[in-house]
Amino acid sequence: MATAVSPQTDAPGAHEDATPQIVQLDPQLLVRDTCNAREHDTEPDEKLIASVKELGVEEPISVRPLPDGTYAVFKGWRRAQAAQAANASAEQDGRPVRLVNAYVREDLIGRDGWTRLLSLVENDHRESMSERDTLRAQELALIDMNDVDRRTAAKALGVGRSAAKQAKAAQKLDDAALRRAAAGGMDLEQTAQLAEVQDVRGAEHRLLRALQRDQEKGNGGRGHWGQELALLRAEQTDAAARAKALAELEAAGIPLVKGPLYGQKDPSHPLSELTTALGNPLTEDSHKGCPGHSARLDDEHQPVWYCANPAEHGHKVRPKPKKPRTEQDEKAAEERRKVIACNRAWKAAAGPRQDFVTRLVRMKTLPEAARVFAQEVLLTLPYYYSSWVDKHESEAVARFLGLKDPEKADLTETAAQLPKARVVNAMFAHVAAACEYGIREPKTWSHLTPWQARYLLLLESLGQADNGSYQLSEVEQQAVTGHRPDAAA
């Protein structure tokens, strides 16, 4: 049964081809729309059913007509089910069988993307819709749309152009992690980034702490978040490199040397400390046939060849004077660990730093301090800049300018098409590329030159001026300490 009542007045305008009508429908004709955003907790609770029994469904639901004469509910499916349950016991309870007011949206037939979006907006403003349902609906709605509709829908949802991909990525988190991310204030992009590095130990806690530090500044910046994410990605890459090295050893049939059980002495020795029975040195190739041939991975995940039990396999240990491990040895070992950590952090810091440079270059008006810095470099031609120019490196410049396929970009063509208003921006991109090349080596942090420090301090000041959108990482701050103006006082 369906009876028209009145036209709807809150239509989404340009996205409709016809004005939907309110009709009264028999609840038995209602089914769940496959584009209904709510996929969990879809059943009506007892409180809702009791209300519908007494008052009926007061707020109209929204449906799409189906070819078999039924109506697919994309807004109000819980209310529709409550009406079905109320009518099922109406005769027994002495209540009237009621119809349901519904907006019939014929304009949405075949428009699954918009149907899912409207369902998402409806459910997102109500309680109890799970974070996973929200992400799933965002992903499917935006994927199903054309480019024009996708931009409009993204604005309506308050998300970016990459929201569909981000929503898909974020769904890799379990429900508990999704709830914690939402409670901590992560937006869609940040939730997707958490999912990207969730296999790194402590990633969620570290990112939530970074987000809190950004929020405490109150300027909308993401400096702490960006640096922490870069470190997590570096650790993830490092772990992947170790896993690959272990897999290669396993594929080659080379066992990994394991530490001894508690209270036992470790019989293994590296081949560099061993000889054959005749005193000849042992190498990887000459030792391959030994049953004790094995390896350990060093800090750079390179194999160090061992014999698991030299005495058992007829090898001799090279004689060397025994000396206890001194405090100086401990300091040296600690210093090496610090160098490795700083090298990794320096490499990770390049990502957020270069992203910020790209943002500066693409600004409508380049900050004054960046313009002055670039002009000074071009006028004085410091060694690091002139030596970089001689190398004809152009990929970083193209990347900062936002050109497609930076590796293949033709800067000659770009120069001819560059508007006058963008020349200063391009000049800074050129200078920044030279600076980035000059600090690309991991150990740069230990011996910054004054020019390198000036570049980092410039970016730090520009990031602070831009609502804290960028800040130096811990290793960068450590590297510039002696170059800050107050350090010379």
Summary of the structure (lengths in Angstrom):
residues: 489
radius of gyration: 32.4
end to end distance: 86.7
largest distance: 104.4
contacts: 1425
relative contact order: 0.06
helix: 56%
strand: 10%
